[in-house]
Amino acid sequence: MNNTSTHRPFLLTEAQSRIGESLGVSDWVFIDQVQVNVFGEVTRWRTPGHCEPEIARKGPYGGTLMHGFHMVGLLSHFFKDSGLQPADGERPLNYGLDKVRVLKPVVIGDGVRLRSHISLLDAKDKGKGEMLLKTCHELEAEGIEGRVLYAEYLTYWFPT
């Protein structure tokens, strides 16, 4: 867990009062070409720009790129890794995304490290203690100026 020691524990019962707050920053995650290739195989999007370093080196970015959906696929991990899983919540369900923008290409090269800066955009009470949270994830890639991805992620939580 990273940066959560400076933030108070996150609880569903307090979520509505924390809208607009920065909740935490995840630890770094290392991504290499092998992981990008596996993602390409699993999603059936094994294109030269992502999975063929020799071909991609000759392209406009000078190397293979991480799939945008691969970065999006890490959002749940980043949330949990940041220690934000509510102490009074369980059984989270992916409810979808409201907005996603891949802001900059992420060249894999010898590997790249990513992390997420997470804030709370909304918390809707769904009754019986259930809560629909909308978190903002702004992904950072080590060595790249500015954010590389913006995503508004929806998660449905049940009370413990």
C-alpha positions, -999 to 999 in steps of 0.1 A, spaced: 0 0 0 12 34 -9 2 68 6 -27 55 26 -10 61 59 -17 98 53 -54 92 47 -80 80 70 -96 46 64 -122 46 36 -157 35 47 -189 31 27 -208 48 54 -187 79 50 -183 79 13 -208 106 5 -190 130 28 -157 123 10 -167 131 -25 -141 152 -42 -113 139 -19 -80 125 -31 -81 90 -16 -47 76 -23 -19 66 -47 -12 30 -56 22 13 -56 40 11 -89 32 -19 -112 59 -31 -136 48 -40 -171 70 -56 -196 67 -69 -232 58 -104 -221 27 -91 -202 18 -69 -232 20 -100 -255 -1 -120 -231 -27 -93 -230 -27 -92 -268 -32 -129 -270 -60 -130 -244 -79 -101 -260 -71 -112 -296 -55 -79 -303 -19 -89 -310 -10 -62 -334 26 -52 -345 24 -19 -327 18 -37 -294 35 -70 -298 63 -69 -324 92 -49 -310 113 -52 -343 85 -38 -364 73 -12 -338 109 2 -335 105 15 -370 72 32 -362 64 67 -349 69 58 -312 102 39 -315 88 8 -298 58 -12 -288 29 4 -269 10 -8 -240 -27 -15 -248 -50 12 -234 -74 -15 -223 -45 -32 -204 -41 0 -184 -79 1 -178 -78 -35 -167 -55 -26 -139 -80 -2 -122 -94 -27 -98 -59 -37 -88 -49 -1 -82 -79 5 -60 -73 -25 -38 -35 -19 -38 -41 16 -25 -58 2 6 -91 17 -4 -112 -14 -1 -138 -2 24 -135 -19 58 -174 -20 59 -178 -32 23 -174 -65 5 -181 -83 -28 -174 -54 -51 -188 -56 -86 -174 -39 -117 -203 -16 -127 -185 -1 -158 -169 31 -168 -183 66 -174 -153 81 -192 -119 68 -203 -92 87 -222 -59 73 -232 -39 106 -229 -4 96 -240 12 65 -256 31 43 -232 62 28 -249 72 -5 -233 109 -6 -241 126 -25 -213 95 -22 -192 75 6 -177 61 13 -142 26 26 -138 6 38 -107 -28 54 -101 -38 86 -83 -73 79 -71 -100 103 -60 -137 99 -52 -161 115 -77 -194 102 -65 -211 79 -41 -247 69 -46 -267 52 -18 -285 22 -34 -304 12 -2 -297 -15 23 -262 -2 29 -252 -8 -8 -232 19 -25 -222 27 -61 -189 45 -61 -174 64 -89 -136 68 -86 -113 88 -108 -81 71 -118 -53 92 -132 -25 69 -143 11 79 -143 39 62 -162 74 66 -148 95 88 -171 65 103 -189 55 139 -182 18 142 -171 -9 116 -169 -12 88 -194 -48 77 -188 -79 92 -172 -108 69 -161 -140 72 -142 -145 37 -127 -178 25 -112 -179 -1 -85 -210 -15 -67 -203 -24 -31 -223 -44 -5 -221 -38 32 -203 -64 54 
